[in-house]
Structures are given as structure tokens and as C-alpha cells.
Amino acid sequence: MNCYETVARLHLYLGRELSTEEITIVQSHLTACPDCECRFHFDMRVMRLIHERCTIEKAPEHLREKVLQFARAPKGEQIDIDPDVEMEIRADIRIDIEE
């Protein structure tokens, strides 16, 4: 496997989406090629950074309850929502409550 083929498979390799045979081939190339190994470590750091920054924290329980109440209500039915909770819903999940 050459560098081009290895780099093309890095995201699949990092995502554990390759067959056992392909994993062995990619690992063998990474061991033998410092440039591709460097690229692998860079891609791994980027994936970790994205995972760390994009992890969603759990919303407060009162907000979750109101969102579920809103989601389960028949379309067009008015729901009384506390103005503060409404602002949280708009800010946190960016939905248009008026629809």
C-alpha cells in the first residue's frame, strides 16, 4: 500500500471501519512510513479535539421536561411555557416555538 492509499483510508482506520486485513496493511505502512505516521497522529489529535469540543452536556431537567412536553403536543396546540424556559429553549436548541 502506498502513501496515497494509506491516507485515503486513515479516517476509516481511525473510525474502526476497516476489515482486519486492511487494518494490518495500514498499520504496517504507518510503521514503515514516518510521513504517514505523522499524518495519522495529526488526524487522531484533530478527532480528539472535535470530540472534546462537540460533546453535548445534558440539559437541565426542567428544560428537558418542557421540550418533551412541547414535542409531544399536537401540532397547533398552545402550551404555556415560562418565559425564562422559552428563552432557554430558543437559545439551547434553536427551534422556532411560534410554528
C-alpha positions in Angstrom: 0.0 0.0 0.0 1.4 3.4 -0.9 1.0 6.7 1.0 -1.9 7.9 -1.1 -3.9 4.7 -0.4 -3.0 4.8 3.3 -4.0 8.4 3.7 -7.3 7.7 1.9 -8.0 5.0 4.5 -6.9 6.9 7.6 -10.4 8.1 8.6 -11.8 4.7 8.1 -8.9 3.3 10.2 -9.5 5.9 12.9 -13.2 5.1 12.9 -12.6 1.4 13.1 -14.4 0.8 9.9 -11.8 -1.4 8.1 -11.5 -5.1 7.9 -8.9 -7.0 9.9 -6.8 -7.5 6.8 -7.0 -3.8 5.9 -6.1 -2.7 9.5 -3.0 -4.9 9.3 -1.9 -3.4 6.0 -2.5 0.2 7.1 -0.6 -0.4 10.4 2.3 -1.9 8.5 2.5 1.1 6.3 2.2 3.5 9.2 5.1 1.7 11.0 7.3 1.9 7.9 6.4 5.5 6.8 7.2 8.4 9.1 5.2 10.9 6.9 2.0 8.8 7.1 2.6 8.1 10.8 2.8 11.9 11.4 -0.4 12.4 9.4 -2.1 9.6 11.4 -1.1 11.3 14.7 -2.3 14.7 13.4 -5.7 13.3 12.3 -6.0 11.5 15.7 -5.4 14.7 17.6 -8.0 16.6 15.4 -10.6 13.9 16.0 -10.0 14.0 19.8 -10.3 17.8 19.7 -13.5 17.7 17.8 -14.9 15.1 20.2 -13.9 17.1 23.3 -15.4 20.4 21.9 -18.5 18.9 20.4 -19.6 16.8 23.4 -23.1 18.0 24.4 -23.8 18.5 28.0 -27.1 17.3 29.4 -29.7 20.0 29.5 -31.2 20.8 32.9 -34.1 18.5 33.9 -36.8 21.3 33.8 -35.7 22.3 30.3 -35.8 18.7 29.1 -39.3 18.2 30.5 -40.6 21.3 28.7 -39.0 20.3 25.5 -40.5 16.9 25.7 -43.9 18.4 26.6 -43.7 20.7 23.5 -42.6 17.8 21.3 -45.4 15.6 22.3 -48.2 18.2 22.0 -50.4 18.0 18.9 -49.4 20.5 16.2 -51.0 23.9 16.7 -51.9 23.3 20.4 -50.8 26.2 22.6 -48.5 25.3 25.5 -48.0 27.5 28.5 -44.2 27.9 28.8 -42.5 30.0 31.4 -40.7 32.9 29.6 -37.4 32.0 31.1 -37.7 28.4 29.9 -38.8 29.6 26.5 -35.7 31.7 26.2 -33.6 28.7 27.2 -35.3 26.5 24.6 -34.7 29.2 21.9 -31.1 29.6 22.9 -30.1 26.0 23.5 -31.8 24.1 20.8 -32.7 26.9 18.4 -36.2 26.0 17.5 -38.9 28.4 16.4 -41.7 27.9 19.0 -44.1 30.0 17.1 -44.5 27.4 14.3 
